[in-house]
């Protein structure tokens, strides 16, 4: 028989090397990946259920692509590693 598959109840990560079981306030246990386990350990309140974990630890950022919005640091890094040669006035 195969062992039951486990995954993080927040993000779905299924790599067994990254998974840990945590105890919930209700006495039940839940499976989390290392990142979400760290967030759970740092949380002020202990979750009662897996649904509470998902609500408290899920990614709240929007999923829209922000690469085209303009970013000074990103532009500087792109310019620095673009492979074009520096001009004379930029040399130190």
C-alpha positions in Angstrom: 0.0 0.0 0.0 1.2 3.5 -0.8 1.5 6.0 2.0 -1.2 8.7 1.9 0.0 11.9 0.1 0.5 14.9 2.3 0.6 18.5 1.3 0.7 21.9 3.0 -2.9 22.9 3.8 -2.2 26.5 2.9 -0.3 26.4 -0.4 -0.4 22.7 -1.5 3.4 22.1 -1.4 3.8 18.3 -1.5 7.6 17.8 -1.2 7.9 15.7 1.9 11.3 17.2 2.8 9.6 20.6 3.3 6.5 19.4 5.3 6.0 19.4 9.0 3.0 18.7 11.2 1.8 21.4 13.6 -0.6 21.2 16.5 -3.7 23.4 16.4 -5.4 25.0 19.4 -8.3 22.5 18.9 -5.9 19.6 19.5 -5.9 18.5 15.9 -2.8 18.6 13.7 -2.2 20.1 10.3 0.5 19.7 7.7 2.4 22.9 6.7 5.4 23.6 4.5 8.4 25.1 6.2 7.5 28.7 5.3 4.0 28.4 6.5 5.1 26.6 9.7 7.4 29.5 10.4 4.6 31.9 9.9 2.4 29.8 12.2 5.1 29.7 14.9 5.4 33.5 14.7 1.6 34.2 14.8 0.2 35.7 17.9 -2.9 33.5 17.9 -3.0 29.7 17.4 -5.3 28.6 14.7 -8.3 26.3 15.6 -8.6 24.6 12.2 -6.9 24.2 8.7 -9.4 26.8 7.4 -8.1 29.3 10.1 -4.6 28.5 8.9 -5.5 29.2 5.3 -7.2 32.5 6.3 -4.3 33.6 8.5 -1.3 32.5 6.3 -2.5 32.6 2.7 -0.8 35.0 0.3 -2.7 38.2 0.4 -0.9 39.9 -2.5 -2.7 40.3 -5.8 -1.8 38.0 -8.6 -1.6 40.6 -11.3 1.7 40.9 -13.2 3.6 43.9 -11.8 6.7 43.7 -14.0 5.5 46.4 -16.5 4.6 49.0 -13.8 8.1 50.4 -13.7 10.6 49.8 -11.0 13.8 51.9 -10.5 15.7 49.1 -8.8 14.7 46.6 -11.5 15.7 49.0 -14.2 19.0 49.6 -12.6 19.7 45.9 -12.2 18.6 45.2 -15.8 21.0 47.9 -17.0 23.8 46.7 -14.9 23.6 43.1 -16.1 22.4 43.7 -19.7 25.8 43.0 -21.3 26.2 46.4 -22.9 29.5 48.1 -22.4 29.7 51.2 -20.2 30.5 54.5 -21.8 33.5 56.5 -20.9 31.6 58.9 -18.6 30.2 56.1 -16.5 33.6 54.6 -15.6 35.0 55.2 -12.2 
